[in-house]
Amino acid sequence: MDFVVLPLNPSTYPEIWNELIEKDHLVNEGIIHVQIEMDGKLLFGGYDNFHRECTVAYSGMQQDFLEKLKRKGIIRGYRKKCS
């Protein structure tokens, strides 16, 4: 499988988010796994097409952001884990 690593920061976030949302990549167009890290710590893992048992949020990931993803149907659910 091909993969890409993108820097996620305040200046790149809007462009990355808009691209993913507009084209429905996360749900229908082939993105299978996503990891988000900050300062070398994993914050979020969405694996196996964002299956509810394979989507994990670690401490540091904001609850309101996860709920927004869930409301929009981008993720079906998540588990919060302590890191």
Distance bins in CASP14 RR format, pairs under 12 A and 6 or more apart:
PFRMAT RR
TARGET T0000
AUTHOR 0000-0000-0000
RMODE 2
METHOD distances of the structure
MODEL  1
1 30 0 0 0 0 1 0 0 0 0 0 0
1 31 0 0 0 0 0 1 0 0 0 0 0
1 32 1 0 0 1 0 0 0 0 0 0 0
1 33 0 0 0 0 1 0 0 0 0 0 0
2 30 0 0 0 0 0 1 0 0 0 0 0
2 31 0 0 0 0 0 1 0 0 0 0 0
2 32 0 0 0 0 0 1 0 0 0 0 0
2 33 0 0 0 0 0 1 0 0 0 0 0
3 30 0 0 0 0 0 1 0 0 0 0 0
3 31 0 0 0 0 1 0 0 0 0 0 0
3 32 0 0 0 0 1 0 0 0 0 0 0
3 33 1 0 0 1 0 0 0 0 0 0 0
3 34 0 0 0 0 1 0 0 0 0 0 0
3 35 0 0 0 0 1 0 0 0 0 0 0
4 16 0 0 0 0 0 1 0 0 0 0 0
4 19 0 0 0 0 0 1 0 0 0 0 0
4 25 0 0 0 0 0 1 0 0 0 0 0
4 31 0 0 0 0 1 0 0 0 0 0 0
4 33 0 0 0 0 0 1 0 0 0 0 0
4 34 0 0 0 0 0 1 0 0 0 0 0
4 35 0 0 0 0 0 1 0 0 0 0 0
5 12 0 0 0 0 0 1 0 0 0 0 0
5 16 0 0 0 0 0 1 0 0 0 0 0
5 33 0 0 0 0 0 1 0 0 0 0 0
5 34 0 0 0 0 0 1 0 0 0 0 0
5 35 0 0 0 0 1 0 0 0 0 0 0
5 36 0 0 0 0 0 1 0 0 0 0 0
5 37 0 0 0 0 1 0 0 0 0 0 0
6 12 1 0 0 1 0 0 0 0 0 0 0
6 13 0 0 0 0 1 0 0 0 0 0 0
6 15 0 0 0 0 1 0 0 0 0 0 0
6 16 1 0 1 0 0 0 0 0 0 0 0
6 17 0 0 0 0 0 1 0 0 0 0 0
6 19 0 0 0 0 1 0 0 0 0 0 0
6 20 0 0 0 0 0 1 0 0 0 0 0
6 31 0 0 0 0 0 1 0 0 0 0 0
6 34 0 0 0 0 0 1 0 0 0 0 0
6 35 0 0 0 0 0 1 0 0 0 0 0
6 36 0 0 0 0 1 0 0 0 0 0 0
6 37 0 0 0 0 0 1 0 0 0 0 0
7 13 0 0 0 0 1 0 0 0 0 0 0
7 15 0 0 0 0 0 1 0 0 0 0 0
7 16 0 0 0 0 1 0 0 0 0 0 0
7 36 0 0 0 0 0 1 0 0 0 0 0
7 37 0 0 0 0 0 1 0 0 0 0 0
7 38 0 0 0 0 0 1 0 0 0 0 0
8 14 0 0 0 0 0 1 0 0 0 0 0
8 15 0 0 0 0 0 1 0 0 0 0 0
8 16 1 0 0 1 0 0 0 0 0 0 0
8 17 0 0 0 0 1 0 0 0 0 0 0
8 20 0 0 0 0 0 1 0 0 0 0 0
8 34 0 0 0 0 0 1 0 0 0 0 0
8 35 0 0 0 0 0 1 0 0 0 0 0
8 36 1 0 0 1 0 0 0 0 0 0 0
8 37 0 0 0 0 1 0 0 0 0 0 0
8 38 1 0 0 1 0 0 0 0 0 0 0
8 39 0 0 0 0 0 1 0 0 0 0 0
8 43 0 0 0 0 1 0 0 0 0 0 0
8 44 0 0 0 0 0 1 0 0 0 0 0
8 65 0 0 0 0 0 1 0 0 0 0 0
9 15 0 0 0 0 0 1 0 0 0 0 0
9 16 0 0 0 0 1 0 0 0 0 0 0
9 36 0 0 0 0 0 1 0 0 0 0 0
9 37 0 0 0 0 0 1 0 0 0 0 0
9 38 0 0 0 0 1 0 0 0 0 0 0
9 39 0 0 0 0 0 1 0 0 0 0 0
10 16 0 0 0 0 0 1 0 0 0 0 0
10 17 0 0 0 0 0 1 0 0 0 0 0
10 38 0 0 0 0 0 1 0 0 0 0 0
12 18 0 0 0 0 0 1 0 0 0 0 0
12 19 0 0 0 0 0 1 0 0 0 0 0
13 19 0 0 0 0 0 1 0 0 0 0 0
13 20 0 0 0 0 0 1 0 0 0 0 0
13 21 0 0 0 0 0 1 0 0 0 0 0
13 36 0 0 0 0 0 1 0 0 0 0 0
13 38 0 0 0 0 0 1 0 0 0 0 0
13 65 0 0 0 0 0 1 0 0 0 0 0
14 20 0 0 0 0 0 1 0 0 0 0 0
14 21 0 0 0 0 0 1 0 0 0 0 0
14 22 0 0 0 0 0 1 0 0 0 0 0
15 21 0 0 0 0 0 1 0 0 0 0 0
15 22 0 0 0 0 0 1 0 0 0 0 0
16 22 0 0 0 0 0 1 0 0 0 0 0
16 23 0 0 0 0 0 1 0 0 0 0 0
16 25 0 0 0 0 0 1 0 0 0 0 0
16 26 0 0 0 0 0 1 0 0 0 0 0
16 31 0 0 0 0 0 1 0 0 0 0 0
16 34 0 0 0 0 0 1 0 0 0 0 0
16 36 0 0 0 0 0 1 0 0 0 0 0
17 23 0 0 0 0 0 1 0 0 0 0 0
17 25 0 0 0 0 0 1 0 0 0 0 0
17 26 0 0 0 0 0 1 0 0 0 0 0
17 36 0 0 0 0 0 1 0 0 0 0 0
17 65 0 0 0 0 0 1 0 0 0 0 0
17 68 0 0 0 0 0 1 0 0 0 0 0
17 69 0 0 0 0 0 1 0 0 0 0 0
17 72 0 0 0 0 0 1 0 0 0 0 0
17 74 0 0 0 0 0 1 0 0 0 0 0
18 25 0 0 0 0 0 1 0 0 0 0 0
19 25 1 0 0 1 0 0 0 0 0 0 0
19 26 0 0 0 0 0 1 0 0 0 0 0
19 29 0 0 0 0 0 1 0 0 0 0 0
19 31 0 0 0 0 0 1 0 0 0 0 0
20 26 1 0 1 0 0 0 0 0 0 0 0
20 27 0 0 0 0 1 0 0 0 0 0 0
20 28 0 0 0 0 0 1 0 0 0 0 0
20 29 0 0 0 0 1 0 0 0 0 0 0
20 30 0 0 0 0 0 1 0 0 0 0 0
20 31 1 0 0 1 0 0 0 0 0 0 0
20 34 0 0 0 0 1 0 0 0 0 0 0
20 50 0 0 0 0 0 1 0 0 0 0 0
20 69 0 0 0 0 0 1 0 0 0 0 0
20 72 0 0 0 0 0 1 0 0 0 0 0
20 74 0 0 0 0 1 0 0 0 0 0 0
20 75 0 0 0 0 0 1 0 0 0 0 0
21 27 0 0 0 0 1 0 0 0 0 0 0
21 29 0 0 0 0 0 1 0 0 0 0 0
21 68 0 0 0 0 0 1 0 0 0 0 0
21 69 0 0 0 0 0 1 0 0 0 0 0
21 72 1 0 0 1 0 0 0 0 0 0 0
21 73 0 0 0 0 0 1 0 0 0 0 0
21 74 1 0 0 1 0 0 0 0 0 0 0
22 29 0 0 0 0 0 1 0 0 0 0 0
23 29 1 0 0 1 0 0 0 0 0 0 0
23 30 0 0 0 0 0 1 0 0 0 0 0
23 31 0 0 0 0 0 1 0 0 0 0 0
24 30 0 0 0 0 1 0 0 0 0 0 0
24 31 0 0 0 0 1 0 0 0 0 0 0
24 72 0 0 0 0 0 1 0 0 0 0 0
24 73 0 0 0 0 0 1 0 0 0 0 0
24 74 0 0 0 0 1 0 0 0 0 0 0
25 31 1 0 1 0 0 0 0 0 0 0 0
25 32 0 0 0 0 0 1 0 0 0 0 0
25 34 0 0 0 0 1 0 0 0 0 0 0
25 49 0 0 0 0 0 1 0 0 0 0 0
25 50 0 0 0 0 0 1 0 0 0 0 0
25 74 0 0 0 0 1 0 0 0 0 0 0
26 32 0 0 0 0 1 0 0 0 0 0 0
26 33 0 0 0 0 0 1 0 0 0 0 0
26 34 1 0 0 1 0 0 0 0 0 0 0
26 46 0 0 0 0 1 0 0 0 0 0 0
26 49 0 0 0 0 1 0 0 0 0 0 0
26 50 1 0 0 1 0 0 0 0 0 0 0
26 55 0 0 0 0 0 1 0 0 0 0 0
26 69 0 0 0 0 1 0 0 0 0 0 0
26 72 0 0 0 0 1 0 0 0 0 0 0
26 73 0 0 0 0 1 0 0 0 0 0 0
26 74 1 0 1 0 0 0 0 0 0 0 0
26 75 1 0 0 1 0 0 0 0 0 0 0
26 76 0 0 0 0 0 1 0 0 0 0 0
27 34 0 0 0 0 0 1 0 0 0 0 0
27 49 0 0 0 0 1 0 0 0 0 0 0
27 50 1 0 0 1 0 0 0 0 0 0 0
27 69 0 0 0 0 0 1 0 0 0 0 0
27 72 0 0 0 0 1 0 0 0 0 0 0
27 73 1 0 0 1 0 0 0 0 0 0 0
27 74 1 0 0 1 0 0 0 0 0 0 0
27 75 0 0 0 0 1 0 0 0 0 0 0
27 76 0 0 0 0 1 0 0 0 0 0 0
28 49 0 0 0 0 1 0 0 0 0 0 0
28 50 0 0 0 0 0 1 0 0 0 0 0
28 73 0 0 0 0 0 1 0 0 0 0 0
28 74 0 0 0 0 0 1 0 0 0 0 0
29 49 0 0 0 0 0 1 0 0 0 0 0
30 48 0 0 0 0 0 1 0 0 0 0 0
30 49 1 0 0 1 0 0 0 0 0 0 0
30 50 0 0 0 0 0 1 0 0 0 0 0
31 46 0 0 0 0 1 0 0 0 0 0 0
31 47 0 0 0 0 0 1 0 0 0 0 0
31 48 0 0 0 0 0 1 0 0 0 0 0
31 49 0 0 0 0 1 0 0 0 0 0 0
31 50 0 0 0 0 1 0 0 0 0 0 0
31 74 0 0 0 0 0 1 0 0 0 0 0
31 75 0 0 0 0 0 1 0 0 0 0 0
32 45 0 0 0 0 0 1 0 0 0 0 0
32 46 0 0 0 0 1 0 0 0 0 0 0
32 47 1 0 0 1 0 0 0 0 0 0 0
32 48 1 0 0 1 0 0 0 0 0 0 0
32 49 1 0 1 0 0 0 0 0 0 0 0
32 50 0 0 0 0 1 0 0 0 0 0 0
32 51 0 0 0 0 0 1 0 0 0 0 0
32 54 0 0 0 0 0 1 0 0 0 0 0
33 44 0 0 0 0 0 1 0 0 0 0 0
33 45 1 0 0 1 0 0 0 0 0 0 0
33 46 1 0 0 1 0 0 0 0 0 0 0
33 47 1 0 1 0 0 0 0 0 0 0 0
33 48 1 0 0 1 0 0 0 0 0 0 0
33 49 0 0 0 0 1 0 0 0 0 0 0
33 50 0 0 0 0 1 0 0 0 0 0 0
33 51 0 0 0 0 0 1 0 0 0 0 0
33 54 0 0 0 0 1 0 0 0 0 0 0
33 55 0 0 0 0 0 1 0 0 0 0 0
33 56 0 0 0 0 0 1 0 0 0 0 0
34 42 0 0 0 0 0 1 0 0 0 0 0
34 43 0 0 0 0 0 1 0 0 0 0 0
34 44 1 0 0 1 0 0 0 0 0 0 0
34 45 1 0 0 1 0 0 0 0 0 0 0
34 46 1 0 1 0 0 0 0 0 0 0 0
34 47 0 0 0 0 1 0 0 0 0 0 0
34 48 0 0 0 0 0 1 0 0 0 0 0
34 49 0 0 0 0 0 1 0 0 0 0 0
34 50 1 0 0 1 0 0 0 0 0 0 0
34 54 0 0 0 0 0 1 0 0 0 0 0
34 55 0 0 0 0 1 0 0 0 0 0 0
34 56 0 0 0 0 0 1 0 0 0 0 0
34 57 0 0 0 0 0 1 0 0 0 0 0
34 69 0 0 0 0 0 1 0 0 0 0 0
34 74 0 0 0 0 1 0 0 0 0 0 0
34 75 0 0 0 0 1 0 0 0 0 0 0
35 41 0 0 0 0 0 1 0 0 0 0 0
35 42 1 0 0 1 0 0 0 0 0 0 0
35 43 0 0 0 0 1 0 0 0 0 0 0
35 44 1 0 0 1 0 0 0 0 0 0 0
35 45 1 0 1 0 0 0 0 0 0 0 0
35 46 1 0 0 1 0 0 0 0 0 0 0
35 47 0 0 0 0 1 0 0 0 0 0 0
35 54 0 0 0 0 0 1 0 0 0 0 0
35 55 0 0 0 0 0 1 0 0 0 0 0
35 56 0 0 0 0 1 0 0 0 0 0 0
35 57 0 0 0 0 0 1 0 0 0 0 0
35 58 0 0 0 0 0 1 0 0 0 0 0
35 61 0 0 0 0 0 1 0 0 0 0 0
36 42 1 0 0 1 0 0 0 0 0 0 0
36 43 1 0 1 0 0 0 0 0 0 0 0
36 44 1 0 1 0 0 0 0 0 0 0 0
36 45 1 0 0 1 0 0 0 0 0 0 0
36 46 0 0 0 0 1 0 0 0 0 0 0
36 55 0 0 0 0 0 1 0 0 0 0 0
36 56 0 0 0 0 0 1 0 0 0 0 0
36 57 0 0 0 0 1 0 0 0 0 0 0
36 58 0 0 0 0 1 0 0 0 0 0 0
36 60 0 0 0 0 0 1 0 0 0 0 0
36 61 1 0 0 1 0 0 0 0 0 0 0
36 62 0 0 0 0 0 1 0 0 0 0 0
36 65 0 0 0 0 1 0 0 0 0 0 0
36 66 0 0 0 0 0 1 0 0 0 0 0
36 69 0 0 0 0 0 1 0 0 0 0 0
37 43 1 0 0 1 0 0 0 0 0 0 0
37 44 0 0 0 0 1 0 0 0 0 0 0
37 45 0 0 0 0 1 0 0 0 0 0 0
37 58 0 0 0 0 1 0 0 0 0 0 0
37 60 0 0 0 0 0 1 0 0 0 0 0
37 61 0 0 0 0 0 1 0 0 0 0 0
37 83 0 0 0 0 0 1 0 0 0 0 0
38 44 0 0 0 0 1 0 0 0 0 0 0
38 58 0 0 0 0 0 1 0 0 0 0 0
38 59 0 0 0 0 0 1 0 0 0 0 0
38 60 1 0 0 1 0 0 0 0 0 0 0
38 61 0 0 0 0 1 0 0 0 0 0 0
38 62 0 0 0 0 0 1 0 0 0 0 0
38 83 0 0 0 0 0 1 0 0 0 0 0
39 60 0 0 0 0 0 1 0 0 0 0 0
39 83 0 0 0 0 0 1 0 0 0 0 0
40 58 0 0 0 0 0 1 0 0 0 0 0
40 83 0 0 0 0 0 1 0 0 0 0 0
41 58 1 0 0 1 0 0 0 0 0 0 0
41 59 0 0 0 0 1 0 0 0 0 0 0
41 60 1 0 0 1 0 0 0 0 0 0 0
41 61 0 0 0 0 0 1 0 0 0 0 0
41 82 0 0 0 0 0 1 0 0 0 0 0
41 83 1 0 0 1 0 0 0 0 0 0 0
42 56 0 0 0 0 1 0 0 0 0 0 0
42 57 0 0 0 0 1 0 0 0 0 0 0
42 58 1 0 1 0 0 0 0 0 0 0 0
42 59 0 0 0 0 0 1 0 0 0 0 0
42 60 0 0 0 0 1 0 0 0 0 0 0
42 61 0 0 0 0 1 0 0 0 0 0 0
42 81 0 0 0 0 1 0 0 0 0 0 0
42 83 1 0 0 1 0 0 0 0 0 0 0
43 56 0 0 0 0 1 0 0 0 0 0 0
43 57 1 0 0 1 0 0 0 0 0 0 0
43 58 1 0 1 0 0 0 0 0 0 0 0
43 59 0 0 0 0 1 0 0 0 0 0 0
43 60 1 0 1 0 0 0 0 0 0 0 0
43 61 1 0 1 0 0 0 0 0 0 0 0
43 62 0 0 0 0 1 0 0 0 0 0 0
43 65 0 0 0 0 1 0 0 0 0 0 0
43 66 0 0 0 0 0 1 0 0 0 0 0
43 78 0 0 0 0 0 1 0 0 0 0 0
43 80 0 0 0 0 0 1 0 0 0 0 0
43 81 0 0 0 0 0 1 0 0 0 0 0
43 83 0 0 0 0 1 0 0 0 0 0 0
44 50 0 0 0 0 0 1 0 0 0 0 0
44 54 0 0 0 0 0 1 0 0 0 0 0
44 55 0 0 0 0 1 0 0 0 0 0 0
44 56 1 0 0 1 0 0 0 0 0 0 0
44 57 1 0 1 0 0 0 0 0 0 0 0
44 58 1 0 0 1 0 0 0 0 0 0 0
44 59 0 0 0 0 0 1 0 0 0 0 0
44 60 0 0 0 0 1 0 0 0 0 0 0
44 61 1 0 1 0 0 0 0 0 0 0 0
44 62 0 0 0 0 0 1 0 0 0 0 0
44 63 0 0 0 0 0 1 0 0 0 0 0
44 65 0 0 0 0 1 0 0 0 0 0 0
44 66 0 0 0 0 1 0 0 0 0 0 0
44 69 0 0 0 0 1 0 0 0 0 0 0
44 74 0 0 0 0 0 1 0 0 0 0 0
44 75 0 0 0 0 1 0 0 0 0 0 0
44 77 0 0 0 0 0 1 0 0 0 0 0
44 78 0 0 0 0 1 0 0 0 0 0 0
44 79 0 0 0 0 0 1 0 0 0 0 0
44 80 0 0 0 0 0 1 0 0 0 0 0
44 81 0 0 0 0 0 1 0 0 0 0 0
44 83 0 0 0 0 0 1 0 0 0 0 0
45 51 0 0 0 0 0 1 0 0 0 0 0
45 54 0 0 0 0 1 0 0 0 0 0 0
45 55 1 0 0 1 0 0 0 0 0 0 0
45 56 1 0 1 0 0 0 0 0 0 0 0
45 57 1 0 0 1 0 0 0 0 0 0 0
45 58 0 0 0 0 1 0 0 0 0 0 0
45 61 0 0 0 0 1 0 0 0 0 0 0
45 66 0 0 0 0 0 1 0 0 0 0 0
45 69 0 0 0 0 0 1 0 0 0 0 0
45 75 0 0 0 0 1 0 0 0 0 0 0
45 77 0 0 0 0 0 1 0 0 0 0 0
45 78 0 0 0 0 1 0 0 0 0 0 0
45 79 0 0 0 0 0 1 0 0 0 0 0
45 80 0 0 0 0 0 1 0 0 0 0 0
45 81 0 0 0 0 1 0 0 0 0 0 0
45 83 0 0 0 0 0 1 0 0 0 0 0
46 52 0 0 0 0 0 1 0 0 0 0 0
46 53 0 0 0 0 0 1 0 0 0 0 0
46 54 1 0 0 1 0 0 0 0 0 0 0
46 55 1 0 1 0 0 0 0 0 0 0 0
46 56 1 0 0 1 0 0 0 0 0 0 0
46 57 0 0 0 0 1 0 0 0 0 0 0
46 58 0 0 0 0 0 1 0 0 0 0 0
46 61 0 0 0 0 0 1 0 0 0 0 0
46 66 0 0 0 0 0 1 0 0 0 0 0
46 69 0 0 0 0 0 1 0 0 0 0 0
46 74 0 0 0 0 0 1 0 0 0 0 0
46 75 1 0 0 1 0 0 0 0 0 0 0
46 76 0 0 0 0 0 1 0 0 0 0 0
46 77 0 0 0 0 0 1 0 0 0 0 0
46 78 0 0 0 0 1 0 0 0 0 0 0
46 79 0 0 0 0 0 1 0 0 0 0 0
47 53 0 0 0 0 1 0 0 0 0 0 0
47 54 1 0 1 0 0 0 0 0 0 0 0
47 55 1 0 0 1 0 0 0 0 0 0 0
47 56 0 0 0 0 1 0 0 0 0 0 0
47 75 0 0 0 0 0 1 0 0 0 0 0
47 78 0 0 0 0 0 1 0 0 0 0 0
47 79 0 0 0 0 0 1 0 0 0 0 0
48 54 1 0 1 0 0 0 0 0 0 0 0
48 55 0 0 0 0 1 0 0 0 0 0 0
48 56 0 0 0 0 0 1 0 0 0 0 0
48 75 0 0 0 0 0 1 0 0 0 0 0
48 76 0 0 0 0 0 1 0 0 0 0 0
49 55 0 0 0 0 1 0 0 0 0 0 0
49 74 0 0 0 0 0 1 0 0 0 0 0
49 75 0 0 0 0 0 1 0 0 0 0 0
49 76 0 0 0 0 1 0 0 0 0 0 0
50 56 0 0 0 0 0 1 0 0 0 0 0
50 66 0 0 0 0 0 1 0 0 0 0 0
50 69 0 0 0 0 1 0 0 0 0 0 0
50 70 0 0 0 0 0 1 0 0 0 0 0
50 73 0 0 0 0 1 0 0 0 0 0 0
50 74 1 0 0 1 0 0 0 0 0 0 0
50 75 1 0 1 0 0 0 0 0 0 0 0
50 76 1 0 0 1 0 0 0 0 0 0 0
50 77 0 0 0 0 1 0 0 0 0 0 0
50 78 0 0 0 0 1 0 0 0 0 0 0
51 75 0 0 0 0 1 0 0 0 0 0 0
51 76 1 0 0 1 0 0 0 0 0 0 0
51 77 0 0 0 0 1 0 0 0 0 0 0
51 78 0 0 0 0 0 1 0 0 0 0 0
51 79 0 0 0 0 0 1 0 0 0 0 0
52 70 0 0 0 0 1 0 0 0 0 0 0
52 73 0 0 0 0 0 1 0 0 0 0 0
52 75 1 0 0 1 0 0 0 0 0 0 0
52 76 1 0 1 0 0 0 0 0 0 0 0
52 77 1 0 1 0 0 0 0 0 0 0 0
52 78 1 0 0 1 0 0 0 0 0 0 0
52 79 0 0 0 0 1 0 0 0 0 0 0
53 75 0 0 0 0 0 1 0 0 0 0 0
53 76 0 0 0 0 1 0 0 0 0 0 0
53 77 0 0 0 0 1 0 0 0 0 0 0
53 78 0 0 0 0 0 1 0 0 0 0 0
53 79 0 0 0 0 1 0 0 0 0 0 0
54 75 0 0 0 0 0 1 0 0 0 0 0
54 76 0 0 0 0 0 1 0 0 0 0 0
54 77 0 0 0 0 0 1 0 0 0 0 0
54 78 0 0 0 0 1 0 0 0 0 0 0
54 79 0 0 0 0 1 0 0 0 0 0 0
55 61 0 0 0 0 0 1 0 0 0 0 0
55 66 0 0 0 0 1 0 0 0 0 0 0
55 69 0 0 0 0 1 0 0 0 0 0 0
55 70 0 0 0 0 1 0 0 0 0 0 0
55 73 0 0 0 0 0 1 0 0 0 0 0
55 74 0 0 0 0 1 0 0 0 0 0 0
55 75 1 0 1 0 0 0 0 0 0 0 0
55 76 1 0 0 1 0 0 0 0 0 0 0
55 77 1 0 1 0 0 0 0 0 0 0 0
55 78 1 0 1 0 0 0 0 0 0 0 0
55 79 1 0 0 1 0 0 0 0 0 0 0
55 80 0 0 0 0 0 1 0 0 0 0 0
55 81 0 0 0 0 0 1 0 0 0 0 0
56 66 0 0 0 0 0 1 0 0 0 0 0
56 75 0 0 0 0 0 1 0 0 0 0 0
56 77 0 0 0 0 0 1 0 0 0 0 0
56 78 1 0 0 1 0 0 0 0 0 0 0
56 79 1 0 1 0 0 0 0 0 0 0 0
56 80 0 0 0 0 1 0 0 0 0 0 0
56 81 1 0 1 0 0 0 0 0 0 0 0
56 82 0 0 0 0 0 1 0 0 0 0 0
56 83 0 0 0 0 0 1 0 0 0 0 0
57 63 0 0 0 0 1 0 0 0 0 0 0
57 64 0 0 0 0 0 1 0 0 0 0 0
57 65 0 0 0 0 1 0 0 0 0 0 0
57 66 1 0 1 0 0 0 0 0 0 0 0
57 67 0 0 0 0 0 1 0 0 0 0 0
57 69 0 0 0 0 1 0 0 0 0 0 0
57 70 0 0 0 0 0 1 0 0 0 0 0
57 75 0 0 0 0 1 0 0 0 0 0 0
57 77 0 0 0 0 1 0 0 0 0 0 0
57 78 1 0 1 0 0 0 0 0 0 0 0
57 79 1 0 0 1 0 0 0 0 0 0 0
57 80 1 0 1 0 0 0 0 0 0 0 0
57 81 1 0 0 1 0 0 0 0 0 0 0
57 82 0 0 0 0 0 1 0 0 0 0 0
57 83 0 0 0 0 0 1 0 0 0 0 0
58 66 0 0 0 0 0 1 0 0 0 0 0
58 78 0 0 0 0 0 1 0 0 0 0 0
58 79 0 0 0 0 1 0 0 0 0 0 0
58 80 1 0 0 1 0 0 0 0 0 0 0
58 81 1 0 1 0 0 0 0 0 0 0 0
58 82 1 0 0 1 0 0 0 0 0 0 0
58 83 1 0 1 0 0 0 0 0 0 0 0
59 80 1 0 0 1 0 0 0 0 0 0 0
59 81 1 0 0 1 0 0 0 0 0 0 0
59 82 1 0 1 0 0 0 0 0 0 0 0
59 83 1 0 1 0 0 0 0 0 0 0 0
60 66 0 0 0 0 0 1 0 0 0 0 0
60 80 0 0 0 0 1 0 0 0 0 0 0
60 81 0 0 0 0 0 1 0 0 0 0 0
60 82 0 0 0 0 0 1 0 0 0 0 0
60 83 1 0 0 1 0 0 0 0 0 0 0
61 67 0 0 0 0 0 1 0 0 0 0 0
61 68 0 0 0 0 0 1 0 0 0 0 0
61 69 0 0 0 0 0 1 0 0 0 0 0
61 75 0 0 0 0 0 1 0 0 0 0 0
61 78 0 0 0 0 1 0 0 0 0 0 0
61 79 0 0 0 0 0 1 0 0 0 0 0
61 80 1 0 0 1 0 0 0 0 0 0 0
61 81 0 0 0 0 1 0 0 0 0 0 0
61 82 0 0 0 0 0 1 0 0 0 0 0
61 83 0 0 0 0 1 0 0 0 0 0 0
62 68 0 0 0 0 1 0 0 0 0 0 0
62 69 0 0 0 0 0 1 0 0 0 0 0
62 78 0 0 0 0 0 1 0 0 0 0 0
62 80 0 0 0 0 0 1 0 0 0 0 0
63 69 0 0 0 0 0 1 0 0 0 0 0
63 70 0 0 0 0 0 1 0 0 0 0 0
63 78 0 0 0 0 1 0 0 0 0 0 0
63 80 1 0 0 1 0 0 0 0 0 0 0
64 70 0 0 0 0 0 1 0 0 0 0 0
64 71 0 0 0 0 0 1 0 0 0 0 0
65 71 0 0 0 0 0 1 0 0 0 0 0
65 72 0 0 0 0 0 1 0 0 0 0 0
65 74 0 0 0 0 0 1 0 0 0 0 0
65 75 0 0 0 0 0 1 0 0 0 0 0
65 78 0 0 0 0 0 1 0 0 0 0 0
66 72 0 0 0 0 0 1 0 0 0 0 0
66 73 0 0 0 0 0 1 0 0 0 0 0
66 74 0 0 0 0 1 0 0 0 0 0 0
66 75 1 0 0 1 0 0 0 0 0 0 0
66 76 0 0 0 0 0 1 0 0 0 0 0
66 77 0 0 0 0 1 0 0 0 0 0 0
66 78 1 0 1 0 0 0 0 0 0 0 0
66 79 0 0 0 0 0 1 0 0 0 0 0
66 80 0 0 0 0 1 0 0 0 0 0 0
67 73 0 0 0 0 0 1 0 0 0 0 0
67 74 0 0 0 0 0 1 0 0 0 0 0
67 75 0 0 0 0 1 0 0 0 0 0 0
67 77 0 0 0 0 1 0 0 0 0 0 0
67 78 0 0 0 0 1 0 0 0 0 0 0
67 80 0 0 0 0 0 1 0 0 0 0 0
68 74 0 0 0 0 1 0 0 0 0 0 0
68 75 0 0 0 0 1 0 0 0 0 0 0
68 78 0 0 0 0 0 1 0 0 0 0 0
69 75 1 0 1 0 0 0 0 0 0 0 0
69 76 0 0 0 0 1 0 0 0 0 0 0
69 77 0 0 0 0 1 0 0 0 0 0 0
69 78 0 0 0 0 1 0 0 0 0 0 0
70 76 1 0 0 1 0 0 0 0 0 0 0
70 77 1 0 1 0 0 0 0 0 0 0 0
70 78 1 0 0 1 0 0 0 0 0 0 0
71 77 0 0 0 0 0 1 0 0 0 0 0
END
